[in-house]
Amino acid sequence: MTPGAVPPPRGQAALPGLTPDPDPADGQRPLPGMAGLAGAQHAAPGLITVAGPTAPDTDTELGLVAAELLATDPDGSRIGAAVRSALDMLLDGQHTGRYRWDQLCKTEKTHAGTLVEIGIQRRLALADGGALDYSIAGTDVDCKFSHRMGRWMIPPEAVGHLVLLVQASDAEGTWSAGLLRADAGALHDASNRDLKRNLSERGRSAVHWLFSRSPLQENALVRMAERDVAAVFAPRSGQQRVNELFRRAQGKRVSRTVVATVAQQDDYMKRVRAGGGARDQLRDEGIVIFGDYAGDQTLAAALGLPRPGPGEFVSARLTRRGDRNAGVWPAPGGRRTVRLDGADWALAEPSDPPMPGPRLPRARHGNQGVSWSPG
């Protein structure tokens, strides 16, 4: 691996000197020396261990630290949330309207590492280290973040110690985390005043990845075409900007952070809710906004839309099935439908005429009163 190169592959690789076992049912193999650690590893998308000069079977501390981290955060959701929160805090979209890494100034980018370090410590409840950031399984571990793969800078005090390397990119929509024994052979000579050193080719190949290219909670604005983003930010009214967001980001998960970035108001959630917000104002166009209520999640999934996670929304224009005499055209065969307001509704296609959309039920649990069919 070279600086900025493609991250390690998804999945799990055999460690040096080990014959790969047959693939287990859950797609996960334990790290060497961890077979007896109950709960140390579970199936988790993006979890991988990459071969390197100092493997966990010859570095007891690295193996124990890896096992502790995976036992605490087996699917990486806590580390991923810490990274997402750190990036959002830096961008501060509610007050700045920023949503991309390249909109940050140099000082802010430098501060990202501190926010990621603090966020991971809080979410994983890690103890302070003696000389480095954390104490994990009785071992001091430093934490370093880079927006680009392979560009971590290792300080003098971390040389010879374990380092948790974290990388994330909104543009790629992924994050990665791995452990490295930062010995002298893994580092280039220092070339700057603070004596920080970057990884050598050997060091980059020696990273033992815990999570590789795991999905980062999506920033919908990054995924939209530039012309659509420009249209979203064009209105002077925060409410009209939020309305345009849900018009143009249909079928995408939209986080509260994105809503705050677009609204740029203290009461940004009011711009979504029924009672005068986008849910009411877009209903006449047939656009429905699903939230993180259990009923909304069931309906979105039934229509084949992404299921909104905590604090997320998914918008879509719907069309009602019925008879032609009533002015309502049947949905073509194979289109999924849900039952709402006494009618069957499907995702609208560009050729479907606009019509007012249904109101969503507000049951938080289960799917009472909701039925659906695939056609």
VOZAMI-668105 format. One record per residue (C-alpha): residue number from 1; x, y, z. Coordinates in Angstrom, 1 decimal, always signed. Example, Ala and Ser with C-alpha at 12.3 -4.5 7.8 and 13.67 -1.06 7.14 Angstrom:
BEGIN
@baba: 1, xx: +12.3, yy: -4.5, zz: +7.8
@baba: 2, xx: +13.7, yy: -1.1, zz: +7.1
END
This chain:
BEGIN
@baba: 1, xx: +0.0, yy: +0.0, zz: +0.0
@baba: 2, xx: +1.3, yy: +3.5, zz: -0.8
@baba: 3, xx: +0.1, yy: +6.8, zz: +0.5
@baba: 4, xx: -3.4, yy: +7.6, zz: -0.7
@baba: 5, xx: -3.7, yy: +4.2, zz: -2.3
@baba: 6, xx: -6.8, yy: +2.1, zz: -2.4
@baba: 7, xx: -7.7, yy: +0.9, zz: +1.2
@baba: 8, xx: -7.3, yy: -2.8, zz: +2.0
@baba: 9, xx: -9.9, yy: -5.1, zz: +0.6
@baba: 10, xx: -13.1, yy: -5.8, zz: +2.4
@baba: 11, xx: -13.3, yy: -9.2, zz: +4.1
@baba: 12, xx: -10.8, yy: -11.2, zz: +6.1
@baba: 13, xx: -7.3, yy: -12.3, zz: +5.2
@baba: 14, xx: -5.1, yy: -15.0, zz: +6.7
@baba: 15, xx: -2.2, yy: -13.9, zz: +8.9
@baba: 16, xx: +1.5, yy: -14.7, zz: +8.0
@baba: 17, xx: +2.4, yy: -18.3, zz: +8.4
@baba: 18, xx: -1.1, yy: -19.5, zz: +8.9
@baba: 19, xx: -3.0, yy: -21.8, zz: +6.6
@baba: 20, xx: -6.4, yy: -20.3, zz: +5.9
@baba: 21, xx: -9.2, yy: -22.2, zz: +7.6
@baba: 22, xx: -12.3, yy: -23.1, zz: +5.6
@baba: 23, xx: -14.7, yy: -20.1, zz: +5.5
@baba: 24, xx: -16.9, yy: -20.2, zz: +8.6
@baba: 25, xx: -20.6, yy: -19.8, zz: +8.3
@baba: 26, xx: -20.5, yy: -16.2, zz: +9.5
@baba: 27, xx: -17.6, yy: -15.2, zz: +7.3
@baba: 28, xx: -15.3, yy: -14.4, zz: +10.2
@baba: 29, xx: -12.1, yy: -16.0, zz: +11.4
@baba: 30, xx: -10.6, yy: -15.3, zz: +14.9
@baba: 31, xx: -7.2, yy: -13.6, zz: +15.3
@baba: 32, xx: -4.4, yy: -15.9, zz: +16.4
@baba: 33, xx: -4.4, yy: -16.5, zz: +20.2
@baba: 34, xx: -8.0, yy: -15.3, zz: +20.5
@baba: 35, xx: -9.9, yy: -18.5, zz: +20.0
@baba: 36, xx: -10.7, yy: -18.7, zz: +23.7
@baba: 37, xx: -11.9, yy: -15.2, zz: +24.0
@baba: 38, xx: -15.7, yy: -15.4, zz: +24.1
@baba: 39, xx: -17.3, yy: -12.5, zz: +22.2
@baba: 40, xx: -14.0, yy: -11.1, zz: +21.0
@baba: 41, xx: -15.1, yy: -11.4, zz: +17.4
@baba: 42, xx: -18.4, yy: -11.6, zz: +15.6
@baba: 43, xx: -19.4, yy: -11.2, zz: +12.0
@baba: 44, xx: -19.1, yy: -7.6, zz: +11.0
@baba: 45, xx: -19.1, yy: -6.1, zz: +7.5
@baba: 46, xx: -15.7, yy: -4.6, zz: +6.7
@baba: 47, xx: -13.8, yy: -6.5, zz: +9.4
@baba: 48, xx: -10.4, yy: -7.6, zz: +8.3
@baba: 49, xx: -6.9, yy: -8.5, zz: +9.5
@baba: 50, xx: -4.1, yy: -7.9, zz: +7.0
@baba: 51, xx: -0.8, yy: -9.7, zz: +7.0
@baba: 52, xx: +2.3, yy: -7.8, zz: +8.1
@baba: 53, xx: +5.8, yy: -8.1, zz: +9.5
@baba: 54, xx: +4.6, yy: -8.2, zz: +13.1
@baba: 55, xx: +1.5, yy: -10.3, zz: +13.3
@baba: 56, xx: -0.7, yy: -10.7, zz: +16.4
@baba: 57, xx: +0.6, yy: -14.2, zz: +17.0
@baba: 58, xx: +4.1, yy: -12.7, zz: +17.6
@baba: 59, xx: +2.9, yy: -9.5, zz: +19.2
@baba: 60, xx: +0.9, yy: -10.4, zz: +22.3
@baba: 61, xx: +0.0, yy: -6.9, zz: +23.2
@baba: 62, xx: -1.3, yy: -6.2, zz: +19.7
@baba: 63, xx: -3.5, yy: -9.3, zz: +19.8
@baba: 64, xx: -4.9, yy: -8.5, zz: +23.3
@baba: 65, xx: -5.6, yy: -4.9, zz: +22.3
@baba: 66, xx: -7.4, yy: -6.0, zz: +19.1
@baba: 67, xx: -9.4, yy: -8.5, zz: +21.0
@baba: 68, xx: -10.4, yy: -5.8, zz: +23.6
@baba: 69, xx: -11.5, yy: -3.4, zz: +20.9
@baba: 70, xx: -13.5, yy: -6.0, zz: +19.0
@baba: 71, xx: -15.2, yy: -7.2, zz: +22.1
@baba: 72, xx: -16.2, yy: -3.6, zz: +23.0
@baba: 73, xx: -17.3, yy: -2.7, zz: +19.5
@baba: 74, xx: -17.8, yy: -5.9, zz: +17.5
@baba: 75, xx: -19.5, yy: -4.3, zz: +14.5
@baba: 76, xx: -17.6, yy: -1.0, zz: +14.5
@baba: 77, xx: -20.7, yy: +1.0, zz: +15.0
@baba: 78, xx: -19.3, yy: +3.0, zz: +17.9
@baba: 79, xx: -16.1, yy: +3.9, zz: +16.2
@baba: 80, xx: -18.0, yy: +4.8, zz: +13.0
@baba: 81, xx: -20.4, yy: +7.0, zz: +15.0
@baba: 82, xx: -17.4, yy: +8.7, zz: +16.7
@baba: 83, xx: -15.8, yy: +9.5, zz: +13.3
@baba: 84, xx: -19.1, yy: +10.7, zz: +11.8
@baba: 85, xx: -19.7, yy: +13.0, zz: +14.8
@baba: 86, xx: -16.2, yy: +14.4, zz: +14.7
@baba: 87, xx: -16.5, yy: +15.3, zz: +11.0
@baba: 88, xx: -19.9, yy: +16.9, zz: +11.5
@baba: 89, xx: -18.6, yy: +18.9, zz: +14.5
@baba: 90, xx: -15.7, yy: +20.2, zz: +12.4
@baba: 91, xx: -18.0, yy: +21.2, zz: +9.5
@baba: 92, xx: -20.5, yy: +22.8, zz: +11.8
@baba: 93, xx: -23.0, yy: +22.9, zz: +9.0
@baba: 94, xx: -25.8, yy: +24.5, zz: +11.0
@baba: 95, xx: -23.8, yy: +27.7, zz: +11.4
@baba: 96, xx: -21.6, yy: +27.6, zz: +8.3
@baba: 97, xx: -23.5, yy: +25.7, zz: +5.6
@baba: 98, xx: -20.4, yy: +23.5, zz: +5.0
@baba: 99, xx: -20.7, yy: +19.9, zz: +4.1
@baba: 100, xx: -17.4, yy: +18.8, zz: +2.5
@baba: 101, xx: -13.9, yy: +18.2, zz: +3.8
@baba: 102, xx: -12.3, yy: +20.5, zz: +1.3
@baba: 103, xx: -14.3, yy: +23.4, zz: +2.7
@baba: 104, xx: -12.4, yy: +23.2, zz: +6.0
@baba: 105, xx: -9.3, yy: +25.4, zz: +6.6
@baba: 106, xx: -5.9, yy: +23.8, zz: +7.4
@baba: 107, xx: -6.2, yy: +24.4, zz: +11.2
@baba: 108, xx: -9.6, yy: +22.7, zz: +11.3
@baba: 109, xx: -8.3, yy: +19.7, zz: +9.4
@baba: 110, xx: -5.4, yy: +19.4, zz: +11.9
@baba: 111, xx: -8.0, yy: +19.5, zz: +14.8
@baba: 112, xx: -9.9, yy: +16.5, zz: +13.3
@baba: 113, xx: -7.5, yy: +14.0, zz: +14.9
@baba: 114, xx: -8.2, yy: +15.4, zz: +18.4
@baba: 115, xx: -12.0, yy: +15.2, zz: +17.9
@baba: 116, xx: -11.8, yy: +11.6, zz: +16.5
@baba: 117, xx: -9.5, yy: +10.6, zz: +19.4
@baba: 118, xx: -11.9, yy: +12.1, zz: +22.0
@baba: 119, xx: -15.0, yy: +10.6, zz: +20.3
@baba: 120, xx: -13.6, yy: +7.1, zz: +20.2
@baba: 121, xx: -12.5, yy: +7.3, zz: +23.9
@baba: 122, xx: -16.0, yy: +8.4, zz: +25.0
@baba: 123, xx: -18.0, yy: +5.9, zz: +22.9
@baba: 124, xx: -15.8, yy: +2.9, zz: +23.8
@baba: 125, xx: -15.2, yy: +4.1, zz: +27.4
@baba: 126, xx: -11.5, yy: +3.7, zz: +27.1
@baba: 127, xx: -9.2, yy: +4.6, zz: +30.0
@baba: 128, xx: -6.5, yy: +7.3, zz: +29.7
@baba: 129, xx: -3.1, yy: +6.0, zz: +28.9
@baba: 130, xx: +0.0, yy: +6.8, zz: +30.9
@baba: 131, xx: +2.1, yy: +8.4, zz: +28.2
@baba: 132, xx: -0.3, yy: +7.9, zz: +25.2
@baba: 133, xx: -4.0, yy: +8.5, zz: +24.4
@baba: 134, xx: -5.6, yy: +5.3, zz: +25.7
@baba: 135, xx: -4.9, yy: +2.3, zz: +28.0
@baba: 136, xx: -6.4, yy: -0.8, zz: +26.3
@baba: 137, xx: -6.0, yy: -4.3, zz: +27.8
@baba: 138, xx: -3.2, yy: -2.8, zz: +30.0
@baba: 139, xx: -1.3, yy: -1.4, zz: +27.1
@baba: 140, xx: -0.8, yy: +2.3, zz: +26.1
@baba: 141, xx: -2.2, yy: +3.0, zz: +22.6
@baba: 142, xx: -1.9, yy: +6.2, zz: +20.6
@baba: 143, xx: -4.7, yy: +7.3, zz: +18.2
@baba: 144, xx: -4.0, yy: +8.9, zz: +14.9
@baba: 145, xx: -6.5, yy: +10.1, zz: +12.2
@baba: 146, xx: -6.0, yy: +10.8, zz: +8.5
@baba: 147, xx: -8.5, yy: +11.8, zz: +5.9
@baba: 148, xx: -6.3, yy: +10.1, zz: +3.3
@baba: 149, xx: -5.2, yy: +6.5, zz: +3.5
@baba: 150, xx: -1.6, yy: +6.1, zz: +4.6
@baba: 151, xx: -1.0, yy: +9.7, zz: +5.6
@baba: 152, xx: -0.8, yy: +9.3, zz: +9.4
@baba: 153, xx: +2.0, yy: +11.2, zz: +11.2
@baba: 154, xx: +3.5, yy: +9.4, zz: +14.2
@baba: 155, xx: +4.9, yy: +11.5, zz: +17.1
@baba: 156, xx: +8.2, yy: +10.6, zz: +18.8
@baba: 157, xx: +6.5, yy: +9.5, zz: +22.0
@baba: 158, xx: +4.5, yy: +6.8, zz: +20.1
@baba: 159, xx: +7.5, yy: +5.2, zz: +18.4
@baba: 160, xx: +7.8, yy: +1.5, zz: +19.5
@baba: 161, xx: +4.2, yy: +1.6, zz: +20.8
@baba: 162, xx: +0.9, yy: +0.5, zz: +19.4
@baba: 163, xx: -1.1, yy: +3.1, zz: +17.4
@baba: 164, xx: -4.8, yy: +2.9, zz: +16.4
@baba: 165, xx: -4.9, yy: +4.3, zz: +12.9
@baba: 166, xx: -8.2, yy: +5.7, zz: +11.7
@baba: 167, xx: -9.1, yy: +7.0, zz: +8.3
@baba: 168, xx: -12.4, yy: +8.3, zz: +6.9
@baba: 169, xx: -13.7, yy: +10.0, zz: +3.8
@baba: 170, xx: -17.1, yy: +11.4, zz: +3.1
@baba: 171, xx: -16.3, yy: +11.4, zz: -0.7
@baba: 172, xx: -15.7, yy: +7.6, zz: -0.5
@baba: 173, xx: -18.4, yy: +7.1, zz: +2.1
@baba: 174, xx: -16.1, yy: +4.7, zz: +4.1
@baba: 175, xx: -14.0, yy: +4.6, zz: +7.2
@baba: 176, xx: -11.2, yy: +2.2, zz: +8.3
@baba: 177, xx: -9.4, yy: +1.4, zz: +11.6
@baba: 178, xx: -6.3, yy: -0.7, zz: +12.3
@baba: 179, xx: -3.5, yy: -1.3, zz: +14.7
@baba: 180, xx: +0.2, yy: -0.9, zz: +14.0
@baba: 181, xx: +3.3, yy: -1.5, zz: +16.1
@baba: 182, xx: +5.1, yy: +1.8, zz: +15.2
@baba: 183, xx: +8.7, yy: +0.5, zz: +15.5
@baba: 184, xx: +11.5, yy: +2.2, zz: +13.6
@baba: 185, xx: +11.3, yy: -0.1, zz: +10.6
@baba: 186, xx: +7.7, yy: +0.9, zz: +10.1
@baba: 187, xx: +8.5, yy: +4.6, zz: +9.9
@baba: 188, xx: +10.4, yy: +7.0, zz: +7.6
@baba: 189, xx: +13.0, yy: +9.3, zz: +9.3
@baba: 190, xx: +11.7, yy: +12.5, zz: +10.7
@baba: 191, xx: +11.9, yy: +15.4, zz: +8.3
@baba: 192, xx: +10.0, yy: +18.1, zz: +10.1
@baba: 193, xx: +10.6, yy: +20.3, zz: +13.2
@baba: 194, xx: +8.3, yy: +18.4, zz: +15.5
@baba: 195, xx: +10.0, yy: +15.1, zz: +14.6
@baba: 196, xx: +6.8, yy: +13.4, zz: +13.5
@baba: 197, xx: +7.3, yy: +10.5, zz: +11.1
@baba: 198, xx: +5.1, yy: +9.0, zz: +8.4
@baba: 199, xx: +4.7, yy: +5.4, zz: +7.6
@baba: 200, xx: +7.2, yy: +3.6, zz: +5.4
@baba: 201, xx: +6.1, yy: +1.0, zz: +2.8
@baba: 202, xx: +6.8, yy: -1.7, zz: +5.3
@baba: 203, xx: +4.8, yy: +0.2, zz: +7.9
@baba: 204, xx: +1.8, yy: +0.5, zz: +5.6
@baba: 205, xx: +1.9, yy: -3.2, zz: +4.9
@baba: 206, xx: +2.2, yy: -4.0, zz: +8.6
@baba: 207, xx: -1.2, yy: -2.4, zz: +9.6
@baba: 208, xx: -3.5, yy: -5.0, zz: +11.1
@baba: 209, xx: -7.0, yy: -3.8, zz: +10.0
@baba: 210, xx: -9.9, yy: -4.3, zz: +12.4
@baba: 211, xx: -12.4, yy: -2.5, zz: +10.1
@baba: 212, xx: -11.7, yy: -1.9, zz: +6.4
@baba: 213, xx: -13.8, yy: +0.5, zz: +4.2
@baba: 214, xx: -16.8, yy: +0.1, zz: +6.6
@baba: 215, xx: -19.8, yy: +2.3, zz: +5.5
@baba: 216, xx: -19.7, yy: +5.8, zz: +6.9
@baba: 217, xx: -23.1, yy: +7.3, zz: +7.7
@baba: 218, xx: -23.9, yy: +9.1, zz: +4.4
@baba: 219, xx: -23.9, yy: +12.8, zz: +4.0
@baba: 220, xx: -26.6, yy: +13.2, zz: +1.3
@baba: 221, xx: -25.3, yy: +16.5, zz: +0.1
@baba: 222, xx: -22.0, yy: +14.9, zz: -0.9
@baba: 223, xx: -23.8, yy: +12.3, zz: -2.9
@baba: 224, xx: -26.0, yy: +14.8, zz: -4.8
@baba: 225, xx: -25.1, yy: +16.4, zz: -8.2
@baba: 226, xx: -23.6, yy: +19.9, zz: -7.9
@baba: 227, xx: -26.5, yy: +21.4, zz: -9.7
@baba: 228, xx: -28.9, yy: +19.9, zz: -7.2
@baba: 229, xx: -26.9, yy: +21.1, zz: -4.2
@baba: 230, xx: -26.9, yy: +24.6, zz: -5.8
@baba: 231, xx: -30.7, yy: +24.5, zz: -6.2
@baba: 232, xx: -31.1, yy: +23.4, zz: -2.5
@baba: 233, xx: -29.0, yy: +26.3, zz: -1.2
@baba: 234, xx: -30.5, yy: +28.9, zz: -3.6
@baba: 235, xx: -33.6, yy: +30.0, zz: -1.7
@baba: 236, xx: -33.2, yy: +32.6, zz: +1.0
@baba: 237, xx: -35.8, yy: +30.9, zz: +3.2
@baba: 238, xx: -34.5, yy: +28.1, zz: +5.4
@baba: 239, xx: -37.9, yy: +26.3, zz: +5.0
@baba: 240, xx: -37.7, yy: +26.5, zz: +1.2
@baba: 241, xx: -34.2, yy: +25.1, zz: +1.3
@baba: 242, xx: -35.3, yy: +22.2, zz: +3.4
@baba: 243, xx: -38.3, yy: +21.6, zz: +1.0
@baba: 244, xx: -35.9, yy: +21.6, zz: -2.0
@baba: 245, xx: -33.6, yy: +19.2, zz: -0.2
@baba: 246, xx: -36.4, yy: +16.6, zz: +0.2
@baba: 247, xx: -37.5, yy: +17.2, zz: -3.4
@baba: 248, xx: -34.0, yy: +16.5, zz: -4.8
@baba: 249, xx: -32.7, yy: +13.9, zz: -2.3
@baba: 250, xx: -35.5, yy: +11.4, zz: -2.8
@baba: 251, xx: -34.5, yy: +7.8, zz: -2.0
@baba: 252, xx: -31.5, yy: +8.9, zz: +0.0
@baba: 253, xx: -31.0, yy: +8.8, zz: +3.7
@baba: 254, xx: -30.9, yy: +12.4, zz: +5.0
@baba: 255, xx: -29.5, yy: +12.9, zz: +8.5
@baba: 256, xx: -30.5, yy: +15.6, zz: +10.9
@baba: 257, xx: -27.1, yy: +17.1, zz: +10.4
@baba: 258, xx: -27.8, yy: +17.6, zz: +6.7
@baba: 259, xx: -31.2, yy: +19.2, zz: +7.6
@baba: 260, xx: -29.4, yy: +21.5, zz: +10.0
@baba: 261, xx: -26.8, yy: +22.4, zz: +7.4
@baba: 262, xx: -29.5, yy: +23.3, zz: +4.8
@baba: 263, xx: -31.8, yy: +25.1, zz: +7.2
@baba: 264, xx: -29.1, yy: +27.0, zz: +9.1
@baba: 265, xx: -31.5, yy: +27.7, zz: +11.9
@baba: 266, xx: -31.8, yy: +26.8, zz: +15.6
@baba: 267, xx: -35.2, yy: +25.2, zz: +15.1
@baba: 268, xx: -34.2, yy: +23.2, zz: +12.0
@baba: 269, xx: -36.2, yy: +20.1, zz: +12.9
@baba: 270, xx: -39.4, yy: +22.2, zz: +12.8
@baba: 271, xx: -38.7, yy: +22.7, zz: +9.1
@baba: 272, xx: -39.3, yy: +18.9, zz: +8.6
@baba: 273, xx: -42.2, yy: +18.1, zz: +10.9
@baba: 274, xx: -45.9, yy: +18.1, zz: +10.2
@baba: 275, xx: -47.6, yy: +21.3, zz: +11.4
@baba: 276, xx: -46.2, yy: +23.6, zz: +8.8
@baba: 277, xx: -42.9, yy: +22.0, zz: +7.8
@baba: 278, xx: -41.8, yy: +20.1, zz: +4.7
@baba: 279, xx: -44.0, yy: +17.1, zz: +5.5
@baba: 280, xx: -47.1, yy: +19.3, zz: +5.1
@baba: 281, xx: -45.8, yy: +21.6, zz: +2.3
@baba: 282, xx: -44.6, yy: +18.7, zz: +0.1
@baba: 283, xx: -47.6, yy: +16.5, zz: +0.5
@baba: 284, xx: -49.6, yy: +18.3, zz: -2.3
@baba: 285, xx: -46.7, yy: +17.2, zz: -4.6
@baba: 286, xx: -47.1, yy: +13.6, zz: -3.5
@baba: 287, xx: -43.8, yy: +13.7, zz: -1.6
@baba: 288, xx: -43.8, yy: +11.8, zz: +1.7
@baba: 289, xx: -41.0, yy: +12.0, zz: +4.2
@baba: 290, xx: -40.3, yy: +8.8, zz: +6.2
@baba: 291, xx: -38.6, yy: +9.2, zz: +9.6
@baba: 292, xx: -37.1, yy: +6.9, zz: +12.2
@baba: 293, xx: -40.5, yy: +5.8, zz: +13.7
@baba: 294, xx: -40.9, yy: +2.0, zz: +13.5
@baba: 295, xx: -44.0, yy: +2.4, zz: +11.3
@baba: 296, xx: -42.1, yy: +4.7, zz: +8.9
@baba: 297, xx: -39.2, yy: +2.3, zz: +8.7
@baba: 298, xx: -41.6, yy: -0.6, zz: +7.9
@baba: 299, xx: -43.2, yy: +1.4, zz: +5.1
@baba: 300, xx: -40.0, yy: +2.6, zz: +3.6
@baba: 301, xx: -38.6, yy: -0.9, zz: +3.5
@baba: 302, xx: -41.8, yy: -2.3, zz: +2.0
@baba: 303, xx: -41.5, yy: +0.2, zz: -0.9
@baba: 304, xx: -37.9, yy: -0.8, zz: -1.5
@baba: 305, xx: -36.5, yy: +2.5, zz: -0.1
@baba: 306, xx: -33.6, yy: +2.7, zz: +2.4
@baba: 307, xx: -34.7, yy: +2.2, zz: +5.9
@baba: 308, xx: -34.2, yy: +5.5, zz: +7.9
@baba: 309, xx: -31.8, yy: +5.0, zz: +10.8
@baba: 310, xx: -31.8, yy: +6.9, zz: +14.0
@baba: 311, xx: -32.1, yy: +10.6, zz: +13.2
@baba: 312, xx: -32.6, yy: +10.0, zz: +9.5
@baba: 313, xx: -35.2, yy: +10.7, zz: +6.9
@baba: 314, xx: -36.0, yy: +9.3, zz: +3.4
@baba: 315, xx: -38.3, yy: +11.1, zz: +1.1
@baba: 316, xx: -40.2, yy: +9.8, zz: -2.0
@baba: 317, xx: -43.0, yy: +10.8, zz: -4.3
@baba: 318, xx: -45.9, yy: +8.3, zz: -4.2
@baba: 319, xx: -48.7, yy: +7.6, zz: -6.6
@baba: 320, xx: -52.1, yy: +6.0, zz: -5.7
@baba: 321, xx: -53.4, yy: +2.9, zz: -7.4
@baba: 322, xx: -57.1, yy: +2.8, zz: -8.4
@baba: 323, xx: -59.3, yy: +2.8, zz: -11.5
@baba: 324, xx: -58.9, yy: +5.0, zz: -14.5
@baba: 325, xx: -62.4, yy: +6.5, zz: -14.2
@baba: 326, xx: -61.4, yy: +8.0, zz: -10.9
@baba: 327, xx: -58.4, yy: +9.6, zz: -12.5
@baba: 328, xx: -56.0, yy: +7.3, zz: -10.7
@baba: 329, xx: -53.9, yy: +5.0, zz: -12.9
@baba: 330, xx: -53.0, yy: +1.5, zz: -11.8
@baba: 331, xx: -49.3, yy: +1.0, zz: -10.9
@baba: 332, xx: -47.5, yy: -1.2, zz: -13.4
@baba: 333, xx: -47.0, yy: -4.9, zz: -12.4
@baba: 334, xx: -44.1, yy: -5.5, zz: -10.1
@baba: 335, xx: -44.2, yy: -2.2, zz: -8.4
@baba: 336, xx: -44.4, yy: -2.5, zz: -4.6
@baba: 337, xx: -47.3, yy: -0.9, zz: -2.8
@baba: 338, xx: -48.3, yy: -0.1, zz: +0.7
@baba: 339, xx: -51.8, yy: +0.5, zz: +2.1
@baba: 340, xx: -52.3, yy: +4.0, zz: +3.6
@baba: 341, xx: -55.4, yy: +6.1, zz: +4.0
@baba: 342, xx: -57.6, yy: +3.3, zz: +2.6
@baba: 343, xx: -55.6, yy: +3.2, zz: -0.7
@baba: 344, xx: -52.7, yy: +1.4, zz: -2.2
@baba: 345, xx: -49.6, yy: +3.6, zz: -2.9
@baba: 346, xx: -46.5, yy: +2.9, zz: -4.9
@baba: 347, xx: -43.3, yy: +4.9, zz: -5.7
@baba: 348, xx: -44.1, yy: +7.3, zz: -8.5
@baba: 349, xx: -42.3, yy: +7.3, zz: -11.8
@baba: 350, xx: -41.6, yy: +10.5, zz: -13.8
@baba: 351, xx: -44.5, yy: +9.7, zz: -16.1
@baba: 352, xx: -47.0, yy: +9.4, zz: -13.2
@baba: 353, xx: -49.2, yy: +12.5, zz: -12.8
@baba: 354, xx: -48.7, yy: +14.5, zz: -9.6
@baba: 355, xx: -51.3, yy: +14.0, zz: -6.9
@baba: 356, xx: -51.5, yy: +14.8, zz: -3.1
@baba: 357, xx: -49.7, yy: +12.1, zz: -1.0
@baba: 358, xx: -51.0, yy: +10.2, zz: +2.0
@baba: 359, xx: -50.5, yy: +11.0, zz: +5.7
@baba: 360, xx: -48.3, yy: +8.6, zz: +7.5
@baba: 361, xx: -49.5, yy: +6.8, zz: +10.6
@baba: 362, xx: -47.7, yy: +7.6, zz: +13.8
@baba: 363, xx: -47.5, yy: +4.3, zz: +15.6
@baba: 364, xx: -44.0, yy: +4.0, zz: +17.0
@baba: 365, xx: -44.0, yy: +0.2, zz: +17.3
@baba: 366, xx: -45.1, yy: -2.5, zz: +14.9
@baba: 367, xx: -46.9, yy: -2.0, zz: +11.6
@baba: 368, xx: -50.5, yy: -1.9, zz: +12.8
@baba: 369, xx: -52.8, yy: -0.9, zz: +9.9
@baba: 370, xx: -50.1, yy: -1.2, zz: +7.3
@baba: 371, xx: -50.2, yy: -3.8, zz: +4.6
@baba: 372, xx: -48.2, yy: -4.1, zz: +1.4
@baba: 373, xx: -47.8, yy: -6.2, zz: -1.7
@baba: 374, xx: -45.1, yy: -6.5, zz: -4.3
@baba: 375, xx: -47.3, yy: -5.5, zz: -7.2
END
